[in-house]
Amino acid sequence: MTPLNVIYWTRFLLGVVAALLSTLLTNFAQEFTFLNGMSVALLLYIVSYYIYKSMFLGKVEKPTKIFTTGIGIYFITWIVMWVLFFTLMNPTIPL
């Protein structure tokens, strides 16, 4: 696999991890909002960028590709999985 494929698919998995962290923080904190969940997702994405930058800087043609590869799949996965995890952890029965 190429370095960009590795970055793409690990960012997909990191989106799931960020959603799980956001869900757990939502359930255990009283004042946890969407913006706090977004902050968790952004923080994890930025940390992953610096890790990938140290690992793959010499292996890609443009350094900006490290930052932009997988950004869409990361945030789409994060929001979909956050809604799914939140719904599964807080089910409600309509009356």
N, C-alpha and C positions, 0 to 999 in steps of 0.2 A: 504494500500500500504506500502511496505517496504521502509526504508529510501533510499536505492539505486535506487529504482524505481522513487521516488520523485526527487532525484538528476538527474537521467537520463532525465526525461521528462522536468524538468525545464531548464536543459542545452540546450535541443532542442529549447525551447522557447527563451532562452537567445541568441542562435545563430541567430534567426530571429531579435531580438532587436539589436544585434551587427551589423548585415547586414544593418539594417535601419539607424543606427548611421553612419556607414561607407558611405552609400549612401548620406546621408544628408551632411556630411562633404565634400564629393567629389564634390557635386554640389555647395557648398557655398565657398569653398577654392580654390584658384588658383593653388597652388602647392601641391595638395593632391594626393599621389601615392599609389600603392599597398602596399608598406611597411608601410605607415601610417595607412592604413585600417587594416593591420595585427596587428599593434600595438594596435589599438582600440579593436580588437577581443581578443588579448592576455591579455590586461588589464582587460577587463570584465571577462574573464575566471579566472584570478588570484583572482580578487575580490570575485567572486562567490565561489572559493575554500575556502577562509578564512571565508566567511559567513557560508558555509556548515560545515566547520570544527568546528565552535563554536556551531552549532546546532546538529550535528549528531556524534560527536566524540565517545561518549559512546555507540552508537547504532549500530555500524558496527564492524565486527570482526577484520579488518585490517584498520589502519588509511590511508594507501596508496590507498585504494579503493575509498575514498572520492575524491582524486585527479584524478584518472584514469577513474572513471565511467562517461560515456558520453562524453569523449574527442573526439572520432571519429564523433559522431553525431553532436556535437557542431560545429566543424570546417567544416564538409561537408555541414551542413545547412547554416553556415555563408557564404561560398563561393558561393553556389548555389543561395541563396536569394540575396546576394549582386549583382550578375550578373543580376538576374531577376529585382530587384528594379532599378538598374542603367539603364537597358534597357527600363523599363517602364517610367522612368523619363526623359530619353534622347532619344526619338525615332528618327530614321532617315529614310528617304524614299530614297531608291536607285533609281538613275536615269537611 
